[in-house]
């Protein structure tokens, strides 16, 4: 007796942004249900609801569909990643002898599964994101099981290159955002056209970063150095914040609260190595936590070298794949003003 369907054709159509079934869809719907049954037996999905399991099964089936058709969302993701980083996907070793671009590959399956557990924040909940170790042994074990199932049906799976899948892979859109250079630093503070930036740079003899413990010290700087009027409130919404960083450059002056502890800078008396190690990853993963140009400056100058993701090999993972991870987790905030 067949197991009852968990994934219906309508869900497959929705995943493909289509309204009408093609001749090959019934095969892929049946395979998605095989995958759903397999995933339900994994400890990784213990306690997960049916929607989570079916989402993962559909994502993996879309991957198989695209690997066979050599078109669609998976091919778009890998093409963009290749253009940026010279390899089709992050994290895993890609051997020319073992990785075949027009077939299924175990690193691909592992990565698609990783995206099912590593979730960027929703726009209205910037701190509601999840992190997962891409080298987790349980993840890699499950990926091998999924790959074996795909391999067993690879030769019978129908080729559907007439209806390419959409950009279904998480992170695809962010891979298309052009990276722009940081604002240049003026040769002399007087060359800065923005008056606030110019006064900051004059105060630091040209160094772009300034650090403040609390709002009181920041307010005094605004009044005494920048020449802001002393009467009335100055940025009153920041009154309860601490650990400010100012970044002055030719574009102007950026102000970021709550991040000074993470910057390992000889000019920064508020650097906290323990917090930088334990919490610094938030700058890379939480939309809006840190202005992007300040984050990029910190990465490029090695000021955020202590940051690590909260798992065993999290330091190497974050530092080696910082650009990809910021794109993946920050989304539209990547390179945002």
Secondary structure, DSSP 8 states (H G I E B T S, - for coil): -----SS-HHHHHHHTT-SS--TTHHHHHHHHHHHHHHHHTSGGGTT--HHHHHHHHHHHHHHHHHHHHT-SHHHHHHHHHHHHHSSSSSSS---TTT--TTS--HHHHHHHHHHHH----BTTBTT------TT-HHHHHHHHHHHHHHHHHTTTS----SS---S-STTHHHHTS---------SSGGG-SSHHHHHHHHHHTT-SEEEEEEHHHHHHHHHHTS---SSS-SSGGGTT-EEEEEEEETTEEEEESS-GGG---TT-TT--HHHHHHHTTHHHHSTTSS-HHHHHHHHHTTTTTT---SSTTHHHHHHHTHHHHHHHHHGGGTT--
